[in-house]
Structure formats: structure tokens, C-alpha cells
Amino acid sequence: MSHTVTIEEPQAKPQVSKLQCEMSSKAGKITLCYFVVCFADPLFTVSSEKDHTQANIQATLFRSRLKKVPRFRTMFSNLIRYPRYSLYWSKADPVPPFINREWRGHEERCKEALQQLAVTDSFQMLKEVYEDPEVTGRNRYKYFERPFLPFYQQIPLNVVYAVTKAEPYNFPPASTKFIPIPSKSTVGTQTDYRDADVQTDPYSPEYLVCQDSIPELLTLATLTWGRGLPAGQAEVEMIERAREKRAWEATLPPLSDISQFEKRRKMMNAMERKEWAFREQEIEKLQEIRLQVLTELLRKREENQNAVNTKRLNAQWTKLQEAKEAKLAQIQRAYVSEIRKLVGRGKNVEGKLERRNIINDYCDYASQVYGPLSRLGRFPDNNSEDFVVKNHYLNTYEGLVELESCLPDFVTQPRIRPPKLSSTRPAGFLKRTSKLDHELAEVHKVLLDKNNKLQEGKKPLRFLQRNPIPQPRLPTPTLQMSSNEEEDIEMAVIYLQKLLRGRVVQNMMFEGKEKRLELIQELRTSHALQDDDKLVKKAEKQVTLALQRQRNLHEHKVALVENHLAGLEGRVLADMFDFLSKELVRLQEERRIHAFAMLAERQRRIREAEESGRRQVELRRLREEDEIFKEVIKVHQSTVSSYLEDIILNAEENTAEEQARAEIEKMAEEINDIAYEIENRRTHLQSEEIVAELVYSFLIPEVQKDFVKEKVRNAQRKHILAAHEIIHRHTEAMILKTVTGHRQGKVPDADKSADKDEKDE
């Protein structure tokens, strides 16, 4: 998180021009006036109308017209998604409407034309009347400003000063007088408009020309600021030539002397030839400059054309390269697919169908059960976003702040303690300041002891003693016996706690060492500079260098031996690998030929099998057709026979049923007649006889059967009791043997089981 700190000095606010515009922000007040000066300042000029238009646009789109409006809900947010303020465009125009926005360059061009015409004597240049600027008067504040005093030391960008604590103000007593404020004070000043910063012509004071004198300065009226001024080598040469020409004109014979007319004409012809030669030289220089410029332009055009051609060729080459890579990728994919198919076919040359072995698939972590292929339509990473952990502490600002608050103090606050200055010197004696500090400390200690003795109160009575009250005895704690497993667990936990505490102390020591690594190195270097240590270090250094030289020599010898051995091994291995590679190629060719023969034999067998299969299919189809014909004929015959059988059976059943019904009815009538006749003839004795026969034939045999069953049961009970006694006798002996080992804690249970057995017996 970036912090912005503004360091403000308690200086007086400088007085600035009214044309300056101020923009307020959270860091302070920023004074900006550049974009408005182009309209408000009458002395400000631009190079062309295009620059004036650009300045007008910049003044219109000035950043001070963007206002920040804070948002209430996210006022203290630092996140991009939730900004703490919004920007809106202010309709207020920083340039007042009465200021003219048009370009003032046309007036300057008129002035330049007048200055060029001022060379001739017939044209009299109009004097410009300037308004009194009143620099030392009421407009003085416009031309002076407090100077900018830079820092003596450069402040790095990442330094953040702490907030200065305000010292408590001590109110002066009422009797003191106020300090008189001086009426004047001397401060540094700095002008706003210096010659090196302004964009206007320097100030030219008014002047008067005497009637008889012609100053040389008036001949330089064509030179203006930016067009010849400040003067360079060319301007100085031009001034020297003008002086020579004026001196030459002074030496010409006067026109009134006719005898000197021919001499004057010759001198003027010579001067004209000289000027023409000078102009030819100037023209040649200009032509050379133009040729150089033209050559440079042609070279740049050639470079630009070459760059365009290179760019086009690179684009075409990139396009072709991408097409080539796409084609190669497509060929590679087809190649991989075909290789995969060939490998799959090679795994099953005979074409046998094998079932899937689920156990092997789940045992092999490289199988498609754990990593299915995406080309088969399986995407194991599908819907993986459902398993993404959405943590409040990592996805929200409040959670991050809470995590940051949980960090220890040494992460955010460095703990650097200043080293204590040693009071002794290497020789062993104290410094003068240390002696004075020691004496002052002893005097202060004596005074404190004296004050403490005075403040001590009365001593307690000598023979008065307090009878101590015995404290009540604490209850005796009872210790519960724990098992060996619990003790082992407790000891393991205690050991783990010791390890964790030791690891924490080790980490703290390591962090402290890393933090004070520079101090440790400094102490090591300072101790190394001592005299005794220097000799020890020097001896150790010599021993170390000697060991290093010996080790280097030994390594060099070992490297030479290893190089020779590697060369011999390389030759042997090369011959062996050559022989093995040739044998491998021969075996591969042999296997390939054998595979071709097997494939041909397999194809022959496949064709024979296909032909025999076709013959078998034909024969099977013929047999099926014959069987179908037989089955159809059989169905017809069976339907006819079943139809006839059904008719015959139905007729027989109906006839037999009618005959049986008639015979049964006839027999029932005969039996009823006999029964009615017997019932009419039967007496009382015959009825009792019939009842006695029924009882004797049904009740008495049933009772006899129950009596016989009871006898058999009693006879078998003896054998059951004997077998039960034998079985329990052996089981009790075995139970007693097994219970002897657990008699300490399980005696009551054994007694109970014995009682139960006795009850069962």
C-alpha cells in the first residue's frame, strides 16, 4: 500500500500574480498557471497559430476542471472495484469571457515588416509608446517572489518522515513584556520574468539620436531576438563586412570630381566582382547544405522503405511460418494417431478378444480409470470450480486486514537497538568523560541513600513477636492409576511439546541472527583487524591457500587420470555400442521379416477360414430350410391329430360322465332304500350295540396308543440323562482350566456361571 506524505515548511505564502489559478487536492495546494498564461499575459507569444490553437485546447481540457466527489459507502476503500471518489467535469471556464482568445501573431508580423523597412532613409519608423510597468511601484509584487531554496541533501523517494510531535506550549508569565516586531525585514527575492525564461523580446529603452551623429547600432535594426540575436559567428562576420564596406565607401573619390570618375568606376567594379564572388561562395555553401539535407532525406526515405519492406517480409514470413507450424502440428497429430493405432494393433496381432480386467485397471494408477483420455470424451477436470476453496480471509478486504492484524510485531516494526558505546579503550584505561560519568553516578547514589535514610520511619518493637497461625493442612491428593498406554501417550505429548518449544526458540534465534547479520559481520571484521588476530588470520589464510593448492593439484591429477580412463572406456564402449546397434538392427529386421511372414500366414488362414465359414453357412442354411419344411409338415399333422383327439376325447368324456351319473343315481336309490328299511326294523338294543362297537373301535385304541408312547418316552429319558451327565462333566473341566488364568478379576463371574450350570443340571 503506497503512502503519500507532504512535507510543508512554515514559510510565508509567496505573493503571486492574479492570473495564477489554484487547484486544491488532498496533498495540499498546487499552483498552476501555464495553460491560462497564453490568453491572459499580454507579453506571452507562441511561434505560430497552430501552437496557439493547441494551447487553447489544453486550457479548455485543463485538469483543474475535473472535480473529485467522494462516495459515502466506499469512502475509505483502497480497492479498484470500489473507488472512493468519482470525477465530474466542471462547467466553470478558467479564462474570463472578456479576454480575447485570438492569435496575436498578425501584429508581430507587421512589426517585423516595419523593422525591415527601417533600413532605408526614406522610411521613418513609428515610435512605440509603452505603458509604464511601474516595477518599483504598485506592480512590484508581480516581478518578485521568494526564491526556491533546494535541500542540501537529496531526499530519497522511499523515505517517509514521521509525524512531528507538537511540543507543549509554555505560556509566558504576565510580567514579561512582548518582543517588539521589527518594521522591516530582509528576505531573498527572485523575479518571475528573467531573460532566460521569457518568450518575448528584451526590453529596449527609449533613445534620442543627435542630428549630426549616425550611431552604428541603428544599422543592426534588422536583428531581433531569435533572428540574429544573440549574435553568432555569421552575424559577427556580417558586421565586419559592413564596417569594411563603410570604410571602403569613405575612400571612394567624390562624384563632383570628374577627373576621378574612371578611378571610382574601377573601384566599384572591383568591389562588385568581390561581392559577386562572395555571393557565389554563399550560394555554393547553401547548395552544399541543401545537398546534404537532400541526401539525408533520401537516406531516411531509403531506410524507411527498407524498414517497411522488412516489416512486410517479416509479416509474410511469420504468416507462412504459422501456416507451416499448423501444417506440421496437423501432420504430427495424424502421425501420433496412426502410431497409436499401429501400437494398438501390434499388441493384439492375432486378433484375440480379451475381456477387461477390472482389478488390473484399478491397481494400475496409469490406467484410464484414474486418468481417462480427453479424446475419448472424458474430462476429469470438468466442474473443478466447485471444489475451489472460497475463503473469507483471502477474498475480502476485511479478511486481509484481519490476517494482517494477526502478524507478529517484528514483521511490521523493526527492532533495532542502538549499540552501546564502550567506555574503555583497547589499552584498558577509562576515558575522561567515562570517569566523570562514573563519579557523578557515585555522588548521585550517595545522595539517594542519604535521602532514603531520612525518609525511613520508626523501627518496630524489638521483643514484640507475632504468634504464627498454623495454616490448615491441604487435603491429600489422590492419584488415579493410569494404564501404560496413557503414560506412553502423555510422554509422547510432552516430548512433542519439547520439540515444538525447541523449534520455536531455534526459529527465533535464526530470525535474530538474520536481522543482525550485518552487525555480526561488522564485529567479525573489527575483531579480525586486531594485531593478534591478524597474525592468526594470516597463518590460517596461508594454510588454507596451501591446502587449496594441494587440492587443486590433486584434482588436476585425478582429472588427467579420469580423462585417460574415460578415453579408453569411450573407445571400448563405442566399439561395443556399434556392435550392439548393428545386432539390434539385424534382430529388428529379422523380427520384421518374421512378422511379415506371420501376417501373410495369418491372412491365408483368415481367407481359408472365411471360405470354410461361407461353405458352412450355406450348408447350415440348407439344413435349416429342410428342418423348417419338416416342422411345417409336422405342425399340420399335429394340428389335424390334435383336432381329432379333442373330438374323440370330448365324446368319450361326455358319454362316460352320463353313464356314471346314471349308475350313481341308481346305486344311491338302492342304498337309500336299504337304509330306510334297516332304520325301520332296528330296535333299542341294536342301537346300543352299534354305539358300543363305535367306542370300542375308536376311543379305546387311542388311549392305548397314548399309554404306549409314554412308556417309550420314559424308557428313553434314562439314556438322555446319562449322555447329559457325560457331556457336562468334560465341559466343566475345560471351563476350570480356562478360568484359572483370569481368576483375579473374574472370580464372581465364574461363580455365577457355576451356579447356573448346577441349576441347569
C-alpha positions in Angstrom: 0.0 0.0 0.0 1.5 3.3 -1.1 1.5 6.3 1.3 1.9 9.9 0.2 3.5 12.3 2.7 3.7 16.1 2.2 6.5 17.9 4.0 5.5 21.5 4.5 7.8 24.2 5.8 6.4 27.1 7.9 7.2 29.7 5.3 5.2 32.7 4.4 2.9 32.3 1.4 4.5 34.0 -1.6 2.6 36.7 -3.4 1.8 35.5 -7.0 0.1 37.0 -9.9 -3.7 37.3 -10.1 -3.5 35.3 -13.3 -2.4 32.2 -11.5 -5.1 29.5 -10.8 -5.1 27.3 -7.8 -6.2 23.7 -7.6 -6.9 22.0 -4.2 -6.2 18.4 -3.6 -5.7 16.1 -0.6 -1.9 16.7 -0.7 -2.1 20.5 -0.5 -2.5 23.4 -2.8 -0.9 23.2 -6.2 -0.4 26.5 -8.1 -0.8 26.0 -11.9 -0.9 28.9 -14.4 0.7 27.6 -17.5 -2.4 26.9 -19.6 -4.0 30.3 -18.9 -1.0 32.5 -19.4 -1.3 32.1 -23.2 -4.5 34.3 -23.1 -4.1 36.5 -20.0 -0.4 37.6 -20.3 -0.1 40.3 -23.0 3.7 39.6 -23.3 3.2 35.8 -23.9 3.7 34.8 -27.5 3.7 31.5 -29.4 5.6 30.5 -32.5 2.5 30.0 -34.8 -1.2 29.9 -34.9 -1.1 26.1 -34.6 0.7 26.3 -31.3 -1.9 28.9 -30.1 -4.7 26.6 -31.0 -3.0 23.7 -29.2 -2.6 25.9 -26.1 -6.3 26.9 -26.3 -7.3 23.2 -26.4 -5.0 22.5 -23.4 -6.6 25.3 -21.5 -10.0 24.0 -22.3 -9.1 20.4 -21.2 -7.3 21.6 -18.1 -7.2 19.0 -15.3 -8.4 21.5 -12.7 -11.9 21.3 -14.2 -12.1 17.7 -13.1 -13.5 17.7 -9.5 -13.4 14.7 -7.1 -16.7 13.8 -5.4 -16.3 11.2 -2.6 -18.6 8.2 -2.3 -20.1 7.7 1.1 -20.2 3.9 1.1 -16.7 3.4 -0.2 -15.0 6.5 1.2 -12.1 4.6 2.8 -11.7 1.9 0.2 -8.4 1.1 -1.5 -9.8 -1.4 -4.0 -10.1 -0.8 -7.7 -13.5 -2.2 -8.0 -14.9 0.0 -5.3 -13.4 3.5 -5.8 -13.6 6.0 -3.0 -14.4 9.0 -5.3 -15.9 9.9 -8.7 -14.8 12.6 -11.2 -17.1 15.1 -12.8 -16.5 17.9 -15.4 -16.8 21.4 -14.1 -18.5 23.9 -16.4 -16.6 26.8 -15.0 -14.1 28.3 -17.5 -10.8 29.4 -16.0 -10.4 32.1 -18.7 -12.7 35.1 -18.3 -15.0 35.9 -21.2 -13.6 39.4 -21.7 -10.1 38.1 -22.7 -9.5 37.8 -26.4 -8.7 34.2 -27.5 -7.5 35.1 -31.0 -3.9 34.8 -32.1 -1.8 38.0 -31.8 0.8 36.9 -34.3 -0.5 39.1 -37.2 0.5 42.3 -35.2 4.0 40.9 -34.6 4.4 40.2 -38.4 3.5 43.8 -39.2 6.1 45.0 -36.7 8.8 42.8 -38.3 8.0 44.2 -41.7 8.3 47.7 -40.4 11.7 46.9 -38.8 13.0 45.6 -42.1 11.9 48.8 -43.9 13.6 50.9 -41.2 17.0 50.4 -43.0 16.1 52.9 -45.7 16.4 56.6 -45.0 13.2 57.5 -46.8 11.1 55.5 -44.3 10.7 56.8 -40.8 9.7 54.1 -38.3 6.9 55.0 -35.9 7.9 55.0 -32.2 6.2 52.6 -30.0 4.7 54.0 -26.8 5.0 51.5 -23.9 2.9 51.8 -20.8 4.9 52.4 -17.6 5.2 49.0 -16.0 5.8 50.5 -12.5 8.2 47.8 -11.5 9.3 49.7 -8.3 5.7 51.0 -7.7 2.4 49.3 -7.3 3.2 46.4 -9.7 6.3 45.4 -7.7 4.7 42.3 -6.4 4.3 40.9 -9.9 8.0 40.8 -10.6 9.4 39.4 -7.3 8.9 36.1 -5.5 10.6 34.2 -2.6 13.5 32.2 -4.0 13.3 28.4 -4.1 15.9 27.0 -1.6 16.8 23.4 -2.5 17.7 20.8 0.1 21.3 20.4 1.0 20.9 16.7 0.9 18.9 14.8 -1.7 15.9 13.1 -0.1 15.3 9.5 -1.5 11.9 8.8 -2.9 11.2 5.9 -0.5 11.8 7.9 2.7 8.8 8.7 4.7 9.2 11.2 7.6 7.4 10.6 10.9 4.8 13.0 12.0 6.4 15.6 14.2 5.1 15.8 17.7 3.9 19.2 18.8 5.7 20.4 21.9 3.6 21.7 24.7 3.4 25.5 24.6 4.6 27.2 27.7 2.7 30.3 28.4 4.9 33.2 29.5 4.3 34.9 32.8 2.2 38.0 32.9 5.1 40.2 34.0 7.2 39.6 30.8 7.0 42.1 28.0 6.1 41.3 24.4 9.0 41.2 22.0 8.8 44.2 19.6 8.2 43.2 16.0 10.6 44.9 13.6 9.1 47.1 10.9 11.4 45.9 8.2 12.9 42.5 7.4 15.4 41.5 4.7 14.3 38.4 2.7 15.6 36.8 -0.6 13.8 37.8 -3.8 13.6 36.1 -7.2 12.0 37.6 -10.3 9.2 35.8 -12.1 10.4 37.1 -15.6 14.1 36.5 -16.3 15.8 36.9 -19.6 16.5 33.1 -19.8 12.8 32.1 -19.2 10.6 34.7 -21.0 9.5 34.2 -24.6 9.3 37.9 -25.6 11.9 40.4 -26.9 14.2 42.0 -24.3 13.2 45.5 -23.1 14.7 48.3 -25.2 14.8 51.7 -23.5 13.9 54.9 -25.4 16.7 56.8 -27.1 17.4 60.1 -28.9 19.7 60.4 -31.9 21.7 63.6 -32.3 21.3 65.4 -35.6 24.9 65.3 -36.7 25.8 61.7 -35.5 24.8 58.4 -37.0 25.3 55.6 -34.5 26.4 52.3 -35.8 23.8 50.5 -33.6 21.0 51.7 -35.9 22.4 49.7 -38.7 21.6 46.5 -36.8 17.8 47.2 -36.5 17.0 44.2 -38.7 18.5 41.8 -36.0 15.8 40.8 -33.5 15.6 38.4 -30.6 15.6 34.9 -32.1 16.6 36.2 -35.6 20.2 37.1 -35.2 20.3 37.8 -31.5 22.2 36.8 -29.5 24.8 37.3 -32.2 26.8 34.3 -33.5 29.8 33.9 -35.9 27.7 34.6 -39.0 26.3 37.8 -37.5 29.8 39.0 -36.4 31.2 38.3 -40.0 28.3 40.3 -41.4 29.0 43.2 -39.1 32.7 43.2 -40.0 31.9 43.2 -43.8 29.5 46.1 -43.2 32.3 48.0 -41.4 34.8 47.2 -44.2 32.2 48.4 -46.8 31.7 51.7 -45.0 35.4 52.2 -44.7 35.7 51.5 -48.5 32.9 53.9 -49.3 34.8 56.5 -47.3 37.8 56.0 -49.6 35.9 56.5 -52.8 36.5 59.7 -54.8 33.6 62.2 -54.7 31.2 62.4 -57.5 31.9 66.1 -58.0 35.4 65.3 -59.2 35.2 64.4 -62.9 38.8 63.5 -63.2 38.5 60.8 -60.6 35.4 59.3 -62.2 37.2 56.5 -64.0 39.0 55.5 -60.8 35.7 55.5 -59.0 34.2 53.2 -61.6 37.1 50.8 -61.5 37.0 50.6 -57.7 33.2 50.0 -57.8 33.6 47.3 -60.5 36.3 45.6 -58.3 34.0 45.8 -55.3 31.1 44.4 -57.3 33.2 41.5 -58.5 34.3 40.8 -55.0 30.7 40.8 -53.7 29.6 38.6 -56.6 32.4 36.1 -55.6 31.3 36.2 -52.0 27.7 35.6 -53.0 28.7 32.7 -55.2 30.5 31.2 -52.2 27.4 31.7 -50.1 25.3 30.1 -52.8 27.7 27.2 -53.1 27.5 26.7 -49.3 23.7 26.8 -49.4 23.7 24.3 -52.2 26.0 22.0 -50.3 23.8 22.3 -47.3 20.8 21.6 -49.4 22.5 18.6 -51.0 23.4 17.3 -47.6 19.8 17.7 -46.4 18.5 16.1 -49.6 21.0 13.2 -49.1 19.9 12.8 -45.5 16.2 12.8 -46.6 16.9 10.3 -49.3 18.8 8.1 -46.9 16.0 8.3 -44.3 13.4 7.6 -47.1 15.5 4.6 -48.1 15.8 3.4 -44.5 12.0 3.9 -44.0 11.4 2.0 -47.3 13.7 -0.8 -46.2 12.0 -0.9 -42.8 8.6 -1.1 -44.5 9.8 -3.9 -46.8 11.5 -5.7 -43.9 8.3 -5.4 -41.9 6.2 -6.7 -44.8 8.6 -9.6 -45.4 8.6 -10.4 -41.7 4.8 -10.4 -41.6 4.7 -12.6 -44.7 7.4 -14.9 -43.2 5.5 -15.0 -39.9 2.3 -15.9 -41.7 4.0 -18.6 -43.7 5.8 -19.9 -40.6 2.4 -20.1 -38.7 0.9 -22.0 -41.6 3.9 -24.3 -41.7 3.7 -24.8 -37.9 -0.1 -25.5 -38.2 0.5 -28.0 -41.0 3.3 -29.7 -39.1 1.1 -29.8 -36.0 -1.7 -31.4 -38.1 0.8 -33.9 -39.6 2.2 -34.6 -36.1 -1.3 -35.3 -34.7 -2.1 -37.6 -37.6 1.2 -39.3 -37.1 0.6 -39.8 -33.4 -2.9 -41.1 -34.1 -1.6 -43.6 -36.7 1.3 -44.7 -34.4 -1.2 -45.2 -31.6 -3.4 -47.3 -33.9 -0.4 -49.4 -35.0 0.7 -49.9 -31.4 -2.8 -51.0 -30.5 -2.9 -53.4 -33.4 0.6 -54.7 -32.6 -0.5 -55.5 -29.0 -3.1 -57.9 -30.4 -1.6 -59.3 -33.6 -3.7 -62.5 -33.6 -6.9 -60.6 -33.2 -8.0 -62.3 -30.0 -10.7 -60.6 -28.0 -9.8 -60.1 -24.3 -12.2 -59.2 -21.6 -11.5 -56.2 -19.4 -9.6 -56.9 -16.2 -11.1 -54.5 -13.7 -8.6 -55.5 -10.9 -5.6 -54.6 -13.0 -7.2 -51.4 -14.1 -7.7 -50.2 -10.5 -4.3 -51.4 -9.4 -2.5 -49.5 -12.2 -2.7 -45.8 -11.5 -1.7 -45.0 -15.1 -4.9 -46.7 -16.5 -7.9 -44.9 -17.8 -9.8 -45.4 -14.6 -7.7 -42.8 -12.9 -6.6 -40.7 -15.9 -9.1 -41.0 -18.7 -8.2 -39.7 -22.2 -9.9 -36.5 -23.3 -10.1 -37.7 -26.9 -12.5 -40.3 -25.7 -14.9 -37.7 -24.4 -13.9 -37.9 -20.7 -12.8 -34.7 -18.9 -11.9 -35.5 -15.3 -11.2 -31.8 -14.5 -14.7 -30.8 -15.5 -16.6 -28.6 -13.0 -13.4 -28.2 -11.0 -14.6 -24.8 -9.8 -17.0 -26.5 -7.5 -14.0 -27.7 -5.4 -12.3 -24.3 -5.2 -12.0 -23.2 -1.6 -13.7 -19.8 -1.1 -12.1 -18.3 1.9 -13.4 -15.1 3.6 -9.9 -14.2 4.7 -8.4 -14.3 1.1 -11.3 -12.9 -1.0 -12.3 -9.9 1.1 -10.6 -6.7 2.3 -11.8 -7.2 5.9 -10.3 -10.7 5.9 -7.0 -9.5 4.7 -6.9 -6.7 7.3 -7.7 -9.3 10.0 -4.9 -11.6 8.8 -2.5 -8.6 8.8 -3.5 -7.8 12.3 -2.6 -11.4 13.4 1.0 -10.9 12.2 3.7 -10.5 14.9 5.1 -7.1 15.6 8.6 -7.9 14.4 7.2 -8.3 10.8 6.0 -4.7 10.6 8.0 -2.9 13.3 11.8 -3.4 13.1 13.6 -4.0 16.4 16.9 -2.4 16.1 18.7 -1.5 19.3 21.5 1.1 19.1 24.8 -0.4 20.2 26.2 0.8 23.5 29.4 2.8 23.3 32.2 1.2 25.1 33.6 3.3 28.0 37.1 1.7 27.8 39.7 1.8 25.1 41.8 -1.1 23.8 44.6 -0.2 26.1 42.4 -0.8 29.2 42.1 2.7 30.8 38.9 4.8 31.1 38.2 7.9 29.1 37.9 11.3 30.8 34.2 11.5 30.1 33.6 8.0 31.4 35.5 8.9 34.6 33.3 12.0 35.1 30.1 10.0 34.5 31.3 7.3 37.0 32.0 10.0 39.7 28.7 11.7 39.1 26.8 8.4 39.3 28.6 7.6 42.7 27.7 11.1 44.1 24.1 10.6 42.9 23.9 7.2 44.6 25.2 8.6 47.9 22.6 11.4 47.8 19.8 9.0 47.1 21.0 6.7 50.0 21.0 9.7 52.4 17.5 10.8 51.4 16.2 7.2 51.8 17.7 7.1 55.3 16.0 10.3 56.3 12.7 9.1 55.0 12.8 5.8 57.0 10.2 5.7 59.8 10.3 4.3 63.3 11.5 0.8 63.7 9.1 -1.8 65.1 9.4 -3.1 68.8 12.3 -5.3 69.5 10.7 -8.0 71.7 7.2 -7.9 70.2 6.6 -11.1 68.2 3.6 -12.3 66.4 2.3 -15.8 67.0 2.1 -17.5 63.7 -1.2 -19.2 63.0 -0.7 -22.6 61.5 -2.2 -23.0 58.1 -4.8 -25.7 57.6 -3.4 -28.8 56.1 -4.3 -29.2 52.5 -6.3 -32.3 51.5 -4.2 -35.2 50.5 -4.5 -35.6 46.7 -5.4 -39.0 45.3 -3.6 -40.3 42.3 -5.5 -42.4 39.9 -3.6 -45.3 38.4 -3.3 -44.9 34.7 -2.5 -47.6 32.2 0.8 -47.9 30.3 -0.8 -46.7 27.1 -1.9 -43.4 28.7 1.5 -42.9 30.2 3.1 -43.6 26.8 0.7 -41.1 25.1 1.4 -38.5 27.8 5.2 -38.9 27.5 4.9 -38.7 23.7 2.9 -35.4 24.0 5.4 -34.0 26.5 8.3 -34.9 24.1 6.4 -33.3 21.2 5.9 -30.1 23.2 9.6 -30.0 24.0 10.4 -30.4 20.3 8.0 -27.6 19.4 9.4 -25.3 22.0 12.9 -26.0 20.9 11.9 -25.4 17.3 10.3 -22.1 18.2 13.4 -21.0 20.1 15.6 -22.1 17.2 13.5 -20.1 14.7 13.7 -17.0 17.0 17.4 -17.4 17.2 17.7 -17.8 13.4 15.5 -14.7 12.8 17.6 -12.7 15.2 20.8 -13.8 13.5 19.4 -12.9 10.1 18.3 -9.5 11.3 21.7 -8.7 13.0 23.7 -10.4 10.3 25.3 -7.0 9.2 26.3 -6.3 12.9 27.7 -9.7 13.3 29.8 -9.3 10.1 30.9 -5.9 11.3 32.0 -7.3 14.7 33.8 -10.1 12.9 35.7 -7.7 10.7 36.5 -5.4 13.6 37.9 -8.2 15.7 39.8 -9.5 12.6 41.6 -6.2 12.4 43.3 -6.6 15.8 47.0 -7.4 15.9 47.0 -10.8 17.4 44.0 -11.9 15.3 45.7 -10.6 12.2 48.6 -12.9 12.6 46.3 -15.8 13.3 44.1 -15.0 10.3 47.2 -14.6 8.1 48.5 -18.0 9.2 45.1 -19.6 8.7 45.0 -17.9 5.3 48.4 -19.3 4.3 47.4 -22.8 5.5 44.1 -22.6 3.6 45.9 -21.4 0.4 48.4 -24.2 0.7 45.6 -26.8 1.2 43.7 -25.2 -1.8 46.8 -25.5 -4.0 47.4 -29.1 -2.9 43.7 -29.9 -3.6 43.9 -28.2 -7.0 47.0 -30.3 -7.9 45.3 -33.5 -6.7 42.1 -32.6 -8.6 44.2 -31.9 -11.7 46.0 -35.3 -11.5 42.7 -37.1 -10.8 41.1 -35.3 -13.8 44.0 -36.3 -16.1 43.7 -39.9 -15.0 39.9 -39.8 -15.4 40.3 -38.3 -18.8 42.6 -41.1 -19.9 40.3 -43.7 -18.4 37.3 -42.1 -20.0 39.0 -42.1 -23.4 39.8 -45.8 -23.1 36.3 -46.6 -21.8 34.9 -44.4 -24.6 36.7 -46.4 -27.3 35.7 -49.7 -25.9 32.1 -48.6 -25.3 32.0 -47.1 -28.8 33.0 -50.5 -30.4 30.6 -52.4 -28.1 27.7 -50.0 -28.8 28.5 -50.2 -32.6 28.3 -54.0 -32.5 25.2 -53.9 -30.3 23.5 -51.4 -32.6 24.2 -53.5 -35.7 23.0 -56.6 -33.9 19.9 -54.7 -32.8 19.2 -53.6 -36.4 19.7 -57.2 -37.6 17.4 -58.5 -35.0 14.8 -55.9 -35.8 15.0 -56.7 -39.5 14.7 -60.4 -38.7 11.7 -59.8 -36.5 10.2 -57.6 -39.1 10.6 -60.3 -41.8 9.2 -62.9 -39.4 6.3 -60.6 -38.6 5.6 -60.2 -42.3 5.6 -64.0 -42.8 3.3 -64.4 -39.8 1.0 -61.8 -41.2 0.9 -63.5 -44.6 0.2 -66.9 -43.0 -2.4 -65.3 -40.8 -4.1 -63.7 -43.9 -4.0 -67.1 -45.7 -5.6 -68.7 -42.6 -8.2 -65.9 -42.4 -9.1 -66.3 -46.0 -9.4 -70.1 -45.7 -11.5 -69.6 -42.5 -13.7 -67.2 -44.3 -14.2 -69.6 -47.2 -14.9 -72.5 -44.9 -17.3 -70.3 -43.0 -19.1 -69.4 -46.1 -19.5 -73.1 -47.0 -20.7 -73.9 -43.5 -23.2 -71.1 -43.7 -24.6 -72.4 -47.0 -24.9 -76.0 -45.6 -26.4 -74.7 -42.3 -28.9 -72.7 -44.3 -29.9 -75.8 -46.4 -30.3 -77.8 -43.2 -32.4 -75.0 -41.6 -34.7 -74.9 -44.7 -35.2 -78.7 -44.6 -35.9 -78.6 -40.9 -38.3 -75.7 -41.4 -40.2 -77.7 -44.1 -40.3 -80.8 -41.8 -41.5 -78.7 -38.9 -44.2 -77.1 -41.0 -45.5 -80.5 -42.2 -45.3 -81.8 -38.6 -47.3 -78.8 -37.4 -50.0 -79.5 -40.0 -50.1 -83.2 -39.0 -50.1 -82.5 -35.3 -53.0 -79.9 -35.7 -55.1 -82.5 -37.5 -54.4 -85.2 -35.0 -55.0 -82.9 -32.0 -58.2 -81.8 -33.5 -59.4 -85.4 -34.0 -58.2 -86.4 -30.5 -60.0 -83.5 -28.9 -63.3 -84.5 -30.7 -62.9 -88.2 -29.6 -61.9 -87.3 -26.0 -64.8 -84.9 -25.6 -67.2 -87.5 -26.9 -65.8 -90.2 -24.6 -65.8 -87.9 -21.5 -69.4 -86.9 -22.1 -70.6 -90.5 -22.6 -68.7 -91.8 -19.5 -70.0 -88.9 -17.4 -73.6 -89.6 -18.4 -73.2 -93.3 -17.7 -71.5 -92.7 -14.3 -74.1 -90.2 -13.3 -76.9 -92.7 -14.2 -75.2 -95.6 -12.3 -74.5 -93.4 -9.2 -78.1 -92.3 -9.1 -79.3 -95.9 -9.4 -76.9 -97.0 -6.6 -77.9 -94.2 -4.3 -81.5 -95.0 -4.7 -80.8 -98.7 -3.8 -78.7 -97.7 -0.7 -81.3 -95.3 0.5 -84.0 -97.9 0.2 -81.9 -100.4 2.2 -81.1 -97.8 4.9 -84.7 -96.7 5.3 -85.7 -100.3 5.6 -83.0 -101.1 8.3 -83.9 -98.0 10.2 -87.5 -99.0 10.3 -86.6 -102.6 11.5 -83.9 -101.6 14.2 -84.6 -101.9 17.9 -83.1 -100.2 21.1 -80.6 -102.9 21.7 -79.3 -102.8 18.2 -78.7 -99.1 18.6 -76.7 -99.5 21.9 -74.7 -102.3 20.2 -73.8 -100.0 17.3 -72.6 -97.3 19.8 -70.5 -99.8 21.8 -68.8 -101.0 18.6 -68.0 -97.4 17.7 -66.5 -96.7 21.2 -64.5 -100.0 21.2 -63.2 -99.4 17.7 -62.3 -95.7 18.0 -61.8 -94.5 21.7 -60.1 -97.5 23.4 -57.4 -97.9 20.7 -56.5 -94.2 21.0 -55.9 -94.4 24.8 -53.7 -97.5 24.3 -51.6 -95.6 21.8 -51.0 -92.7 24.3 -50.0 -95.2 27.0 -47.5 -96.9 24.7 -46.0 -93.5 23.8 -45.5 -92.6 27.4 -43.7 -95.8 28.2 -41.3 -95.3 25.3 -40.6 -91.7 26.4 -39.8 -92.8 30.0 -37.5 -95.5 28.7 -35.6 -93.0 26.5 -35.2 -90.4 29.4 -32.6 -92.6 31.1 -30.3 -92.6 28.1 -30.7 -88.8 27.8 -29.8 -88.1 31.4 -26.7 -90.3 31.1 -25.5 -88.5 28.0 -26.1 -85.1 29.6 -24.0 -86.0 32.7 -21.1 -87.2 30.5 -21.1 -84.0 28.4 -21.3 -81.6 31.4 -18.5 -83.5 33.2 -16.0 -82.8 30.4 -17.1 -79.2 29.8 -16.7 -78.3 33.5 -13.1 -79.5 33.4 -12.3 -77.4 30.4 -14.0 -74.3 31.9 -12.0 -74.6 35.1 -8.7 -74.7 33.1 -9.6 -71.5 31.2 -10.8 -69.6 34.2 -7.6 -70.2 36.3 -5.7 -67.5 34.2 -8.4 -64.9 34.8 -9.3 -65.7 38.4 -8.1 -62.3 39.9 -10.8 -60.0 38.4 -13.3 -62.5 37.2 -14.0 -64.8 40.2 -17.5 -63.6 40.8 -18.4 -64.2 37.2 -17.1 -67.8 37.3 -19.1 -68.5 40.5 -22.2 -67.2 38.8 -21.6 -69.4 35.8 -21.0 -72.5 38.0 -24.3 -71.8 39.9 -26.1 -71.5 36.6 -24.7 -74.9 35.5 -25.8 -76.5 38.7 -29.2 -75.1 38.3 -29.3 -76.4 34.7 -28.3 -79.9 35.9 
